Structures are given as C-alpha cells and as structure tokens.
Amino acid sequence: MKKLLLYLFLFIQLSNCAHAQELMVIKSAYLHVNDTVRLYKPKQYAHGQTYPTVILLHGHGGNYKAWGYLANLQNLADEYGFIIACPDGLRSSWFMNAPDKNGMQWESFFINEFFPELKRKASVDTGKVFITGNSMGGHGAMWLFLRHPNLFLSAGSTSGVLNLRYSSYKNKSLSEILGAYAENNKQFDEYSSINQLTAEKVGGKYLIFDCGTEDYLYPANKKFRERCDSLKIKALFSAQPGRHQPNYWKYTILNHFRFFSALVKKELPDQDYVKPVKP
C-alpha cells in the first residue's frame, strides 16, 4: 500500500512538471535554423485565463537552458503566477537583426515568429508582458523594448551591455555582425540601447536595471542611468558589490520578478524591491 501511494505521488509530481514546463521548437525563416524555447507555466495555470508573462534572455554563449541553471524558474512562475519564456539567442545573435540581410534576423524572428507562437501556446496577458536578461540578454531586452515598446509593460537588464562599445566581444561576435570594430563604425552606436533611449519610446513606463560595481560594464550602466535621469524616465537602478558572473545574476533576477509583480498589482515600485546580493 505504501509503495502504491509512493508511485501515485511520483506520478502526480511528474504530471505536474510535464504540464508546467514545455519546449517549443520554432522553425524559423529569419534564423535559418530552429529555435528552441523553454516555457514555464504556473501551477495554477488554467485555460480560459490569461497570465502576466516574462521573457528571459540569456547571456553570450548561452542558450534557452541558461536561466534554468541560475534560478528556479518553475518556483518563480508558481510564486508570481507568471508565464516565463526562455528563447534561444543562438549563443551570439545579440537578439537583433544583422545589417546584412543574409545574416541572422533575430529581432524579426522575435516579432513575427516567436511572439505569435508564444501566444498560441500559452494564455499570455498581452497587456502584461515583461522582458529582461543578463549581459548580452540585457542588451537584447532593452533593445527589443525600445524598438517595440507597444509589446511590453516594462523591461529590465542585469549587467546588460547597454552600450556595445563597452562589450568584451566588440572585436569578436559583434564585429561579425556589425563589421570590424572601429571608432568610425557608427553601427556600434546605432545598435546600442543607450542611443535608442528616448522618453517618447518609454512612454511613461518603468524600467529596472542593475550592475555590479566591480563589473567592467558598470560605467556603461551608470551612463544609461544618467541618460534616464536627464530624460526623466522612471527607472529603478541599483548598484552593489558584484562582478560579471552568475553568482550576481542569480540574486538580481529575483529583484526583477518582484518589480514586475508590483507593476502587475499596480503598485509603485521603489528600492524596497531591491534585495542585496549575497557574497
């Protein structure tokens, strides 16, 4: 009898996990390869209802699994009642369209293939969609928000490459997309989120971003904050000891979820949503 109850318990647990987590494989004309997306649904998920949705973008060299190693995304989906979607940035797409039309067109994939498929597969509340990410994904989240602000309620970035000229990959993968790095290569400016930032695009919405004070990207994030201040954009910026590493992101991403949850509840987000990074 005890064994039967144990098997029944395990079956229920596995069934719940199978229901809560899904893989979406999207055949893409814009990427010329398939893109895999890990999808988390809250345990209270029910058809006929819609749910706030967080799109999480990974860092350089990662894939759709990366955020699952940094945070318990199923617990976050359950705690906040969020759908969470983790698309694959294919290691070094930078989540944007290559200027060369024969190159990878990740932004077009996002708009024309990923987001429509996400809405078909899950009950997304289209008025409560958030996007955030770390490092390359922080660039991607702010870039996509500023390019398509009508799709999102808010955006975030943790240790984001908010100015591509600060990236350690400017002579590597970024040069493969934007051309050889040089001071006169203006595409590094045109594709940087800081130069897309305007009050009109943000439209009165809140942003959240952070960076560790020992992170090589801290100066770029500080300048992004200064630009937000000069444009009177409502942004919650936090800086605390930390480097460009997973031990920092696994704590800061929790602040983003608290922040997004406050916006869903129509509360005024403030510094109380920022918890310290543990050493």
C-alpha positions in Angstrom: 0.0 0.0 0.0 2.8 2.4 0.9 4.6 1.6 -2.4 1.3 2.3 -4.3 0.9 5.6 -2.6 4.6 6.5 -3.4 4.1 5.6 -7.1 0.9 7.7 -7.1 2.7 10.7 -5.6 5.6 10.4 -8.0 3.1 10.1 -10.9 1.3 13.3 -9.8 4.5 15.2 -9.4 5.8 14.2 -12.8 2.5 15.1 -14.4 2.6 18.5 -12.8 6.1 19.1 -14.0 5.2 17.9 -17.5 2.2 20.3 -17.5 4.2 23.2 -16.1 7.2 23.1 -18.4 7.2 22.7 -22.2 9.6 23.0 -25.1 8.6 25.0 -28.1 10.6 24.3 -31.3 10.1 27.0 -33.9 11.2 26.5 -37.5 12.4 30.0 -38.4 12.8 31.6 -41.8 14.6 34.5 -40.2 17.2 32.5 -38.4 17.7 29.7 -41.0 17.7 27.2 -38.1 15.2 26.1 -35.5 14.9 28.0 -32.2 14.1 26.2 -29.0 12.1 27.9 -26.3 11.7 26.6 -22.7 8.2 27.6 -21.4 7.2 27.6 -17.7 3.6 27.8 -16.7 2.4 28.5 -13.1 0.9 25.6 -11.2 -2.4 27.5 -11.1 -2.4 27.7 -14.9 -5.9 27.2 -16.4 -7.2 27.6 -19.9 -9.6 30.5 -20.3 -7.5 32.8 -18.1 -4.6 35.0 -19.1 -1.3 35.4 -17.3 1.4 38.0 -17.0 4.5 36.8 -19.0 8.2 37.3 -18.5 10.6 36.8 -21.4 14.1 36.0 -20.2 17.1 36.4 -22.5 20.4 34.7 -21.8 24.0 36.0 -22.0 26.6 35.5 -24.6 27.5 31.8 -25.3 24.3 30.6 -23.6 21.1 29.0 -24.8 17.5 28.5 -23.8 18.6 26.4 -20.8 20.9 29.0 -19.3 18.5 30.8 -17.0 17.2 27.5 -15.6 20.7 27.0 -14.2 20.7 30.4 -12.5 17.2 30.4 -10.9 14.4 28.1 -10.1 12.1 29.4 -12.8 9.3 27.0 -12.0 9.2 28.3 -8.4 9.1 31.9 -9.7 6.3 31.0 -12.1 4.3 29.5 -9.3 5.0 32.2 -6.8 4.1 35.1 -9.0 1.6 33.5 -11.3 3.7 34.3 -14.3 4.3 32.5 -17.6 8.1 32.5 -18.2 9.5 32.0 -21.7 13.3 31.5 -22.4 14.1 31.6 -26.1 17.4 30.7 -27.6 19.7 33.5 -28.7 21.9 31.0 -30.5 25.0 31.9 -28.5 25.9 35.2 -30.1 22.9 36.6 -32.1 22.8 39.7 -29.8 19.0 39.4 -30.2 19.0 41.9 -33.1 18.8 41.9 -36.9 22.2 41.8 -38.7 22.6 44.7 -41.1 23.4 42.2 -43.7 20.0 40.8 -44.8 21.6 37.4 -45.4 22.7 37.3 -41.7 20.6 36.2 -38.7 17.5 38.4 -38.2 16.7 37.6 -34.6 14.6 40.7 -34.0 12.3 39.8 -36.9 12.2 36.2 -35.6 11.0 37.6 -32.2 8.3 39.8 -33.7 7.0 37.6 -36.5 7.6 34.0 -35.3 8.4 33.7 -31.6 5.8 36.1 -30.1 2.9 34.9 -32.2 3.8 31.2 -31.4 4.1 32.0 -27.7 0.6 33.5 -27.7 -0.7 30.3 -29.5 0.9 28.0 -27.0 0.2 29.9 -23.8 -2.5 32.2 -22.4 -0.5 35.4 -22.4 -2.0 38.6 -21.0 -0.7 40.8 -23.8 -1.1 43.9 -21.6 1.3 42.5 -19.0 4.4 41.3 -20.9 7.9 41.9 -19.5 11.3 41.3 -20.9 14.7 41.1 -19.2 18.0 39.4 -19.4 21.7 39.4 -18.3 24.7 40.7 -20.2 24.0 40.1 -23.9 20.4 39.4 -22.9 20.3 42.7 -21.0 21.2 44.4 -24.3 18.6 42.3 -26.1 15.8 43.1 -23.6 16.3 46.9 -23.7 16.9 46.8 -27.4 13.6 45.0 -28.1 11.7 47.1 -25.6 12.9 50.3 -27.2 12.2 49.1 -30.7 8.8 47.7 -29.9 7.5 49.4 -26.7 3.9 48.7 -27.5 4.5 45.0 -26.8 5.8 45.4 -23.2 4.7 46.8 -19.9 8.3 47.1 -18.7 11.8 45.9 -19.4 14.9 45.1 -17.3 18.6 44.4 -17.6 21.1 42.9 -15.2 24.7 43.6 -16.1 23.5 44.5 -19.6 25.7 45.6 -22.5 23.7 48.8 -22.8 26.5 50.4 -24.9 28.0 47.9 -27.4 31.3 49.8 -27.4 31.9 48.6 -23.9 31.5 44.9 -24.8 34.4 42.5 -24.5 33.1 40.9 -27.7 33.3 44.1 -29.8 36.2 42.6 -31.7 34.6 39.1 -31.9 31.0 38.2 -32.4 29.8 41.8 -32.6 32.3 42.5 -35.4 30.9 39.5 -37.2 27.5 41.2 -37.2 28.3 44.9 -37.4 31.6 44.9 -39.2 35.1 45.4 -37.9 35.2 47.4 -34.7 36.4 51.0 -35.2 35.7 54.4 -33.7 34.1 55.4 -37.1 32.0 52.3 -37.3 28.7 54.0 -36.3 26.7 50.8 -36.3 28.1 50.2 -32.8 26.3 53.3 -31.8 23.2 52.8 -33.8 22.7 49.3 -32.3 23.3 50.4 -28.7 20.3 50.7 -26.4 21.6 53.8 -24.8 21.3 55.6 -28.1 17.8 54.3 -28.7 16.6 55.6 -25.3 14.0 58.4 -25.5 11.2 59.5 -23.3 8.7 59.0 -26.2 9.7 55.4 -26.7 9.5 54.5 -23.0 6.1 56.3 -22.8 6.0 56.7 -19.1 6.6 53.1 -18.3 9.0 51.9 -15.6 12.4 50.3 -16.3 14.6 48.3 -14.0 18.3 47.7 -14.4 21.4 47.0 -12.3 25.1 46.3 -12.5 27.7 45.2 -10.0 30.2 47.9 -9.1 33.2 45.6 -9.9 31.6 44.7 -13.3 33.5 46.0 -16.3 30.1 47.2 -17.7 29.4 49.3 -14.7 30.4 52.6 -16.4 28.1 51.9 -19.3 25.2 51.2 -17.0 25.9 54.3 -14.9 25.7 56.4 -18.1 22.4 54.7 -19.0 21.1 55.7 -15.6 22.3 59.3 -16.2 20.5 59.4 -19.5 17.3 58.1 -17.9 17.6 60.8 -15.3 18.2 63.5 -17.9 15.1 62.4 -19.8 13.1 62.0 -16.6 12.4 58.3 -17.4 11.1 56.3 -14.5 13.8 53.8 -13.9 14.9 51.8 -10.8 18.7 51.4 -11.0 20.7 49.6 -8.4 24.4 49.1 -8.0 26.0 47.0 -5.3 29.2 45.0 -5.0 29.4 42.3 -7.7 31.2 41.1 -10.8 30.0 40.0 -14.2 29.2 36.4 -13.1 26.4 34.0 -12.3 26.6 34.4 -8.5 25.5 38.0 -9.1 22.6 37.3 -11.6 21.0 34.6 -9.6 20.1 37.2 -6.9 19.5 40.2 -9.1 16.9 38.5 -11.3 14.8 38.0 -8.2 14.6 41.7 -7.9 13.2 41.9 -11.4 10.4 39.5 -10.6 9.5 41.4 -7.5 9.5 44.6 -9.6 7.3 43.2 -12.4 4.9 41.7 -9.8 4.5 45.2 -8.3 3.6 46.6 -11.7 1.0 43.8 -12.3 -0.6 44.8 -8.9 -0.3 48.5 -10.0 1.9 49.3 -7.0 4.6 52.0 -7.2 7.9 50.1 -7.4 10.8 51.5 -5.4 14.0 50.5 -3.7 12.2 48.1 -1.4 12.1 45.7 -4.3 15.9 45.5 -4.4 17.4 42.9 -2.1 21.1 42.7 -1.5 23.3 40.3 -3.4 24.8 37.7 -1.1 28.6 37.2 -1.3 
